[in-house]
Amino acid sequence: AAVRRATGFIHAHASQPVTLDQIAAAAGVGARALQYAFRRHYGLTPTGYLRRVRLERAHQELTEAGPESGLTVGAVAHRWGWASPGMFTVAYQQRFGRPPSRTLRRD
């Protein structure tokens, strides 16, 4: 139940700055207990899960935008919580097997 509450909170607040303590409070458990439950259930930490959700949403935004939209990879990275577009590109490429610029250009 705590993991379900935490994932609901993460999905509802993925575009906002979120801390582990906020996720744990929303789930009604301590941070350590939540980390243990997430590792057991997803093989990830709660912040790792948040990162995955943000990457999925960024991917969806880049896929839907296309090159003619004027959208930039940097803007998408910033919107989904990455301070560094370079770090976003690395995480994106690891997850999707291609850089976000290729998704935006639809190469």
ROGU-261770 format. One record per atom (N, C-alpha, C, O): residue in one letter; x, y, z. Coordinates in steps of 0.02 Angstrom, whole numbers, plus 50000, padded with zeros to 5 digits. Atoms other than C-alpha are relative to their C-alpha. Layout:
% residues N
AXYZ...
END
This chain:
% residues 107
A500414994050000A500005000050000A500445006350000A500275011249966A499564994249997A501425012050040A500325001349933A500385007149912V499694999250066V502255008949872V499485002849951V499645007149910R500544997550043R500585011949785R499885007550012R499815011449965R500104992949984R500345028449876R500605004149976R500515009649950A499404996550022A502145033449839A500025000849924A500185006149898T499994999550073T502005029449653T499475004949976T499585008649928G500524995150017G500385039349644G500245007150010G500135011449968F499724993449986F501255054249724F500525001849948F500535007449923I499474998850049I502735052549606I499695001849932I499905006749901H500314998650065H501625052049451H499645006850001H499655010449951A500364993649995A500605066949513A500465006050004A500275011649986H499554994549988H502135077449554H500664999549961H501155002849979A499385001350036A503435071649426A500315006449970A500925006749962S499734993950030S503615089049350S500235005150052S500485010450034Q499814995449946Q503965097049519Q500614997450037Q500774991550034P499445002449958P505485096549632P499714995750056P499284997950094V500265004849951V505185081349743V500594997050037V501094995250008T499485003249960T506215074549886T499774993250024T499174991750024L500165006549972L506295057249959L499555000750061L499084996950069D500414998949940D505575063950122D499285001749982D498824999550016Q500694998450022Q504065071050030Q499644993849975Q499054992849989I500305006250025I503765054549942I499814995450058I499274992550059A500125004349942A503915044950106A499415002650041A498994998750064A500564997149962A502725057050194A499344998649965A498854996949997A500615001550038A501445054850055A499814992750006A499224991050003A500135007249994A501625036050073A499824997950072A499564992550083G500165001549930G501435036850262G500504995450034G500334992050083V499475004149970V503085028050301V500645004050003V500685009549975G499354996849998G504875032650339G500374999149934G500214994649895A499615000350062A506125035650201A500364993449992A500374990649937R499645006350004R507135020150242R499544994149983R499724989849942A500485005350014A505615008750242A499765000449928A499674995349895L500234999150069L505055016150076L500544997749951L500404994549901Q499465002250044Q506765013449998Q500034992449997Q500114989549944Y499995007449998Y506744995250054Y499424997149959Y499524992549920A500585002550036A504984992649986A500075001049924A499894996649885F499904998850072F505415000549818F500524995349971F500424992749916R499495004750025R506984990149800R499714993049991R499854989649942R500305006750003R505994974449836R499494999649943R499464994649907H500545000250049H504554979049721H500225001749929H500014998549881Y499804997650066Y505414988249577Y500744998949984Y500954999549926G499285000450011G507274985249600G500325006849992G500875007449966L499784993050004L507455004149611L499875003550066L499485001150107T500174995749945T507485017549743T499405004349980T499245004649921P500554995550019P506005029549751P500245005649953P499885007549907T499764994850044T507085043049672T500204997249932T500155000749881G499875003350064G507635030749538G499364999149960G499354999949900Y500655000750032Y505805027349502Y499775006849973Y499515007249917L500184993350021L505485046149494L500385001949936L500105004749889R499584998650058R506915047949371R499734996349938R499714999149883R500275003950055R506175034049263R499355003149974R499255003549913V500634996850020V504465042449262V500145006349961V499835007749910R499834993850035R505255058949213R500294998749931R500135002349883L499735001750066L506235050849072L499444997849952L499454999749894E500565002250043E504645042549006E499595006049977E499395006449918R500394994150019R503725059149008R500395004549952R500095007249906A499584996250046A505175068148925A500004996749931A499965000149880H500015003750063H505225054548792H499345001149963H499335002249903Q500654998950031Q503365056448761Q499955007149972Q499695008149917E500024993150024E503535075348747E500425001049937E500205004349890L499574999450058L504985074048625L499714996449939L499754998849883T500315003950054T504085060848522T499425003749969T499345003849908E500604996550025E502495071148508E500175006749968E499795009149926A499854993350023A503375087748474A500245000349928A499965004049887G499724999750068G504395084448318G500435006249991G500415010950031P499514994750011P505715095948244P499695006949985P500005012050000E500314993650019E504515109448182E499705003850059E499495009550052S500334996949942S503865113248358S500405005650031S500125009850066G499584995049968G505345124048409G500224997950070G500605001550103L499805002749934L505535113548567L500734998149998L500984995649948T499305002149996T507305110648625T500094994650051T499694993950098V499845005249952V508075096048716V500145003150068V499935000550120G499854996649937G508715108248848G499375002050037G499345001350099A500634998049968A506955114748882A499654994050030A499384994350085V500325006149975V506275097148900V500384997450061V500084995450111A499595002349944A507725092149013A499855004250062A499755001450117H500144995649943H507415107149125H499304998850028H499214998450089R500705001049978R505525104349132R499944993650041R499544993350088W500065006449966W505795086449190W500554998850052W500704993150069G499595000549940G507045090249327G500744999349992G501094998150041W499275000550009W508775089649249W500295007049996W500075011049955A499664993550001A509885104649287A500495000249942A500645005649915S499505000450053S511125098649156S499714996349939S499544990449945P500235003550060P510555094748978P500464994149981P500234989149954G499535005450015G512125084148960G499854993750041G499874988150015M500185005849957M511645073049108M499344996949977M499264990849979F500645002550027F509885071749037F500134995749938F499854990349931T499855003750061T510595066248869T500304993250015T500114988249984V499705006549980V511645052648952V499474995350026V499434989550005A500535004249971A510165046149053A499514997849947A499294992049946Y500475001550054Y509015047048902Y500274994649953Y499934989949935Q499695004850046Q510225037748790Q500064993150032Q499964988049999Q499975006549966Q510475024148920Q499324996650001Q499284990649992R500685002849995R508595021848936R499714998249932R499394992949925F500345001050065F508065023348753F500464998049943F500224996749888G499545002350052G509635018848656G500155005049945G500445003249894R499874994750049R509735035348562R499985006650037R499645007250088P500034993449967P510035053548606P499325003349990P498975001949941P500664996750006P508505064448636P499945004349937P499395005249912S500024995950061S508965075448488S499764995949940S499424998549896R500245004350056R508675060748371R499264998650006R498914998049955T500725001049991T506965057648447T499635006249977T499125005749943L500334993750019L506515075948422L500025000949925L499535003249895R499944999350073R507155075848242R499654994349963R499534994649903R500315006150028R506325058848215R500444996449950R500224994149898D499515003750042D507895051248141D499904992550008D500264988649977
END
